[in-house]
Amino acid sequence: MAALRRVARGGLAGVTGAAVGALAQFLLVVVVTRAYPVEVAGAFFTSIALALMVAGVAKLDAGNGLVFFIARAETYGYHGVSGYVRAALVPVAVVATATGLLLWPVLGVLALVPPAIAVADVLLAACRGFGSMRPTVLLDGVLLPLSQLALVAAAALAGLSGASLPLAWALPYLPVVALAALALRGRAPRTPYLPGTARDLWRHTAPRSAAGAIQAVFQRLDIVIVAALGGPVQAAVYTAATRFKVVGQLAGQGLAQAAQPRLVKALADGDLSRVRELYQVTTMWLVLATWPIWLGYAVLAPWLLRVFGPGYASAVPVALVLAATMMAATGCGMVDVVLTAAGHTTASLLNLTAAVTCTLALDLALIPSHGALGAAIGWAGGVLVKNALPLWQLHHRYGLRPFGRHSLAALRPRTWAAA
């Protein structure tokens, strides 16, 4: 129960940060779509999607690998743990910086984003490995999106051209990196480097590096493909209609970040009953937190989409596809997190590859004729594949299900009070 309470506290903090971040991102889209022509908005959304996709690849998923090793190191007093941090941070910083330099002609000022995102991700992941969610919530969940909203809104109110938007959006990443480094410095003990640390870290992380790259592509590819095949107007409509999906993604990310270290430790101890409890309770929390949002969005979409302007009302079918898909996905729980916590990183990589392949096939077939709706259907197909495959694998290997007798614990007031 103590572990569950810690996950509840961390998960609630993560979801709170996700709510703030989701609202800030939603308002940012409203500001851009209201202040600038649809063509300018579409070009801006496409450029930041491309920058985030590149940053996701450059991270090499080293953060999740670091959480895995730091959480396991708790059992022997974190001996040699600072070596894992260096082994993760240095290659990521080099790859992300090189990628940013190569993409400067394409992205311009947004080429600064991949190195900043990648380094901050490793630093914040290390803090989570030590059991602290606060830096992730405050910096990545609150400070970053609110700062981006403030600067983009300031640019719009000042009447600056659309060319100023990328710089306004990118600048907040720099203080986030500095503050993340300070947060880790106060938590990570200085320990001697153990031979083989880097080899162990990257042997475990290598399949996840490829999977993380595919995941980054999967999250942003739809906007880029819509812009390429349907033009910036369709890209703007699609971005506006699907902006609510960040609510489910961030809420799931908040819970996953809190639960991952406990899942790793429980699986390392062979405590399958504790894994089952964590999986089922967090699934119910995710459903309780997000399903009312998706149902409300499906019902109110014709009115909510008018917030973005008169040119976005045609995206109601996209909103309905989004709501139904996210309800199905959250009902599966944190399947990929559990799968990778169990060490099945290669299986996760294959699952993501199948999901991206499905999305690409549907996008290429449907976007030319159906525009934003075709992209939504393609994204939905990939999401369902991405969740269904690990769901079956967890049930086949461990007998785990997203719902069961532990689901009721999520409904007890004392569980939420413990948060």
C-alpha positions in Angstrom: 0.0 0.0 0.0 2.9 2.4 0.7 4.2 2.0 -2.9 0.6 2.6 -4.2 0.4 5.8 -2.1 3.7 7.0 -3.5 2.5 6.3 -7.1 -0.8 8.1 -6.2 1.0 11.2 -5.0 3.4 11.2 -8.0 0.6 10.3 -10.4 -1.7 13.1 -9.1 1.1 15.6 -9.4 1.9 14.4 -12.9 -1.7 14.6 -14.0 -2.0 18.1 -12.4 1.1 19.2 -14.4 -0.4 17.5 -17.5 -3.6 19.5 -17.0 -1.8 22.8 -16.8 0.4 21.9 -19.8 -2.6 20.7 -21.9 -4.5 23.9 -21.2 -1.5 26.1 -22.0 -0.9 24.2 -25.3 -4.6 24.4 -26.2 -4.6 28.2 -25.5 -1.4 28.6 -27.6 -3.2 27.0 -30.5 -6.2 29.3 -30.0 -3.9 32.3 -29.9 -2.2 31.3 -33.2 -5.3 30.4 -35.1 -7.1 33.6 -34.0 -4.2 36.0 -34.6 -2.8 34.6 -37.8 -4.1 33.4 -41.2 -4.8 29.7 -41.4 -1.9 29.2 -43.8 0.6 30.9 -41.4 -0.8 28.8 -38.5 -0.5 25.6 -40.5 3.1 26.3 -41.4 4.0 27.1 -37.7 2.3 23.9 -36.4 4.1 21.9 -39.0 7.5 23.4 -38.2 7.2 22.7 -34.4 5.9 19.2 -35.1 9.0 18.5 -37.2 11.3 20.0 -34.5 9.7 17.9 -31.7 9.9 14.8 -33.9 13.6 15.3 -34.5 14.1 16.0 -30.8 12.3 12.8 -29.9 14.7 10.8 -32.1 17.8 12.6 -30.7 16.8 11.7 -27.1 17.6 8.1 -27.8 15.1 7.2 -25.1 18.1 7.4 -22.7 15.8 8.9 -20.0 13.8 5.7 -19.6 16.9 3.6 -19.5 18.3 5.8 -16.8 15.1 5.5 -14.7 15.5 1.7 -15.1 19.0 1.6 -13.7 18.6 4.3 -11.0 15.5 2.6 -9.6 17.3 -0.7 -9.4 20.4 0.9 -7.8 18.3 1.9 -4.8 18.7 -1.6 -3.4 22.5 -1.1 -3.0 22.6 2.6 -2.0 22.9 4.0 -5.5 26.5 2.8 -5.8 28.0 3.9 -9.1 24.8 5.7 -10.2 26.4 9.0 -11.2 28.2 7.0 -13.9 24.9 6.0 -15.4 23.9 9.6 -15.5 27.1 10.6 -17.4 26.8 7.5 -19.7 23.3 8.7 -20.7 23.9 12.4 -20.9 27.0 12.7 -23.0 25.9 10.6 -26.0 22.5 12.3 -26.0 24.0 15.8 -25.9 26.4 15.0 -28.7 23.8 13.4 -31.0 21.2 16.1 -30.3 23.7 19.0 -30.9 24.9 17.4 -34.1 21.3 16.9 -35.3 20.5 20.5 -34.5 23.4 21.8 -36.5 22.6 19.7 -39.5 19.0 20.9 -39.5 19.7 24.6 -39.0 19.1 25.3 -42.8 15.7 23.6 -42.5 14.4 24.6 -39.1 16.2 27.9 -38.5 16.0 28.9 -34.8 14.0 25.8 -34.0 17.2 23.8 -34.5 18.1 24.9 -30.9 15.2 22.8 -29.7 16.4 19.2 -30.1 19.6 19.6 -27.9 17.6 21.5 -25.2 14.8 18.9 -25.1 17.1 15.9 -25.2 19.4 17.1 -22.3 16.4 18.3 -20.2 14.7 14.9 -20.7 17.7 13.0 -19.4 18.2 15.3 -16.4 14.5 15.1 -15.4 14.4 11.3 -15.9 17.3 11.0 -13.5 15.3 12.9 -10.9 12.4 10.6 -11.4 14.7 7.6 -11.0 15.5 9.0 -7.6 11.8 9.1 -6.8 11.2 12.8 -7.3 8.4 13.9 -9.7 8.5 17.5 -8.7 11.1 18.8 -11.2 9.3 17.1 -14.1 5.9 18.5 -13.0 7.1 22.0 -12.3 9.6 22.4 -15.2 8.2 20.3 -18.1 4.6 20.3 -17.0 4.1 23.9 -15.9 7.0 26.3 -16.5 7.7 25.3 -20.1 4.1 25.4 -21.6 3.1 28.5 -19.7 6.3 30.3 -20.8 5.7 29.3 -24.4 2.1 30.5 -24.2 3.1 33.8 -22.7 5.8 34.5 -25.4 3.7 33.5 -28.3 0.8 35.5 -27.0 3.1 38.5 -26.6 4.3 38.2 -30.2 0.7 38.0 -31.4 -0.4 41.1 -29.3 2.6 43.0 -30.5 1.5 42.4 -34.1 4.7 40.6 -35.0 4.8 38.5 -38.2 4.5 34.7 -38.2 8.2 34.4 -38.6 8.6 35.5 -34.9 6.6 32.6 -33.6 9.3 29.8 -33.7 11.7 31.9 -31.6 9.0 32.8 -29.0 8.1 29.1 -28.8 11.7 27.8 -28.6 13.3 30.2 -26.0 11.7 28.7 -22.8 13.6 25.5 -23.4 16.9 27.1 -22.3 16.0 28.0 -18.7 14.3 24.6 -18.4 17.6 22.9 -19.1 19.5 25.0 -16.5 16.9 24.4 -13.8 16.7 20.7 -14.5 20.5 20.5 -14.1 20.2 22.2 -10.7 17.4 19.9 -9.6 19.5 16.8 -10.4 22.6 18.2 -8.7 20.7 18.3 -5.4 19.6 14.7 -5.6 22.3 12.6 -7.3 25.0 11.3 -5.0 28.6 11.5 -6.3 29.9 8.0 -6.7 32.9 6.4 -8.4 32.5 5.2 -12.0 32.0 1.5 -12.3 33.6 -0.3 -15.3 30.9 -1.5 -17.8 28.3 1.1 -16.7 28.0 2.6 -20.2 27.9 -0.8 -21.8 25.1 -2.0 -19.5 23.1 1.1 -19.9 23.2 1.1 -23.7 22.8 -2.6 -24.1 19.5 -2.2 -22.3 18.5 1.1 -23.9 19.5 0.4 -27.5 16.2 -1.3 -28.5 14.4 1.5 -26.7 16.4 4.1 -28.6 15.0 2.8 -31.8 11.6 2.5 -30.3 11.8 6.0 -28.9 12.7 7.3 -32.3 9.8 5.5 -33.8 7.5 6.8 -31.0 8.6 10.3 -31.7 7.9 9.9 -35.4 4.5 8.3 -34.6 3.4 11.2 -32.3 4.2 14.0 -34.9 4.2 12.3 -38.3 0.5 12.9 -38.9 0.8 16.7 -38.9 3.8 16.6 -41.2 2.1 14.3 -43.7 -1.1 16.3 -43.7 1.0 19.4 -44.5 2.9 17.6 -47.3 -0.2 15.9 -48.9 -3.0 18.3 -47.9 -1.3 21.7 -47.5 -0.9 24.0 -44.5 -4.6 24.8 -44.3 -5.5 21.1 -43.7 -2.5 20.9 -41.3 -3.9 23.8 -39.2 -7.4 22.3 -39.2 -6.0 18.9 -38.1 -3.8 20.4 -35.4 -6.7 22.4 -33.9 -9.1 19.5 -33.9 -6.6 17.0 -32.4 -5.2 19.4 -29.8 -7.2 17.7 -27.1 -5.3 14.5 -27.6 -2.5 16.0 -25.6 -4.7 15.8 -22.6 -4.7 12.0 -22.7 -1.1 11.8 -23.7 0.1 14.0 -20.9 -2.2 12.4 -18.3 -0.9 9.0 -19.2 2.7 10.3 -19.2 2.2 11.8 -15.7 1.0 8.5 -14.3 3.7 6.5 -16.2 6.5 8.7 -14.9 5.3 8.1 -11.3 4.7 4.4 -11.7 7.7 3.3 -13.8 10.3 3.2 -11.1 8.0 1.1 -8.8 7.1 -1.2 -11.7 10.8 -1.8 -12.4 11.6 -2.5 -8.8 8.6 -4.9 -8.4 9.5 -6.8 -11.5 13.2 -7.0 -10.5 12.0 -8.5 -7.2 9.7 -10.9 -9.0 6.7 -9.5 -7.2 4.0 -10.0 -9.9 1.1 -9.4 -7.5 2.4 -5.8 -6.9 2.9 -5.3 -10.6 -0.7 -6.4 -11.2 -2.0 -4.0 -8.5 0.0 -1.1 -9.9 -1.2 -1.8 -13.5 -4.8 -2.1 -12.7 -5.1 0.8 -10.3 -3.3 3.2 -12.6 -5.5 2.1 -15.5 -8.6 2.9 -13.5 -7.1 6.3 -12.5 -6.4 7.0 -16.2 -9.9 6.1 -17.2 -11.4 8.2 -14.4 -9.2 11.2 -15.3 -9.7 11.2 -19.1 -12.9 9.5 -20.2 -15.2 12.4 -19.0 -13.0 14.7 -21.1 -13.3 12.6 -24.3 -17.1 12.1 -23.8 -17.5 15.9 -23.3 -15.3 16.7 -26.3 -17.3 14.3 -28.5 -20.6 16.0 -27.5 -19.4 19.6 -27.5 -17.0 19.4 -30.5 -19.3 21.4 -32.9 -19.2 24.3 -30.4 -15.6 23.9 -29.1 -14.0 24.0 -32.5 -15.5 27.4 -33.1 -13.0 28.7 -30.6 -10.3 28.4 -33.2 -12.2 30.4 -35.8 -14.8 30.0 -38.5 -12.4 28.0 -40.7 -12.2 25.1 -38.2 -15.8 24.0 -37.8 -15.5 21.4 -40.5 -13.2 19.2 -38.2 -16.0 17.7 -36.1 -15.6 14.2 -37.6 -11.9 14.4 -36.7 -12.8 15.2 -33.1 -15.2 12.2 -32.9 -12.4 9.8 -34.2 -10.0 11.3 -31.7 -12.4 10.9 -28.7 -13.3 7.3 -29.5 -9.6 6.3 -30.1 -8.3 7.9 -26.9 -11.0 6.2 -24.8 -10.0 2.8 -26.3 -6.3 3.6 -25.7 -6.6 4.7 -22.1 -8.8 1.6 -21.4 -5.7 -0.5 -22.1 -3.6 1.3 -19.4 0.1 1.8 -19.5 0.8 -1.4 -21.5 4.0 -0.3 -23.1 5.4 1.1 -19.8 4.8 -2.3 -18.1 6.2 -4.2 -21.1 9.5 -2.2 -21.1 9.7 -2.2 -17.3 9.7 -6.0 -17.6 12.7 -5.7 -19.9 10.9 -6.5 -23.2 12.4 -3.6 -25.1 12.7 -5.4 -28.4 9.0 -6.4 -28.3 8.1 -2.8 -27.7 10.2 -1.7 -30.7 8.4 -4.2 -32.9 5.1 -3.1 -31.6 5.8 0.6 -32.4 7.1 -0.4 -35.8 3.9 -2.1 -36.6 1.9 1.0 -35.4 3.9 3.4 -37.5 3.5 1.1 -40.5 -0.2 1.0 -40.1 -0.4 4.8 -39.7 1.7 5.4 -42.8 -0.3 3.0 -44.9 -3.6 4.6 -43.9 -2.3 8.2 -44.2 -1.0 7.6 -47.7 -4.3 6.0 -48.8 -6.7 8.5 -47.1 -5.2 11.9 -46.8 -5.2 12.8 -50.5 -8.9 12.3 -50.7 -10.1 13.0 -47.1 -7.6 15.5 -45.8 -7.6 15.9 -42.0 -10.2 13.2 -41.5 -7.9 10.7 -43.4 -5.0 11.6 -41.1 -7.2 11.1 -38.0 -8.2 7.6 -39.2 -4.6 6.8 -39.9 -3.5 8.0 -36.5 -6.3 6.0 -34.9 -5.3 2.8 -36.6 -1.7 3.2 -35.3 -2.8 3.9 -31.8 -5.0 0.8 -31.6 -2.2 -1.4 -32.9 0.3 0.3 -30.5 -2.0 -0.6 -27.5 -3.5 -3.9 -28.6 -0.1 -5.7 -29.3 1.5 -5.1 -25.8 -1.9 -5.8 -24.2 -1.9 -9.2 -25.7 1.7 -9.8 -24.9 1.3 -8.9 -21.2 -1.7 -11.2 -20.9 0.1 -14.0 -22.6 3.4 -13.7 -20.7 2.3 -12.6 -17.2 -1.5 -13.0 -17.1 -1.9 -9.3 -16.6 -5.1 -7.4 -17.5 -5.9 -3.7 -17.3 -8.9 -4.3 -15.1 -9.5 -6.7 -12.3 -10.0 -7.0 -8.5 -7.4 -4.2 -7.9 -9.3 -1.7 -10.0 -11.7 -1.1 -7.1 -8.8 0.2 -5.0 -8.7 3.2 -7.3 -12.3 4.1 -6.4 -11.7 4.1 -2.6 -11.6 7.6 -1.1 -8.7 6.7 1.1 -6.5 5.9 -2.0 -7.1 9.4 -3.3 -6.7 10.9 0.1 -3.3 9.2 0.3 -2.3 11.1 -2.8 
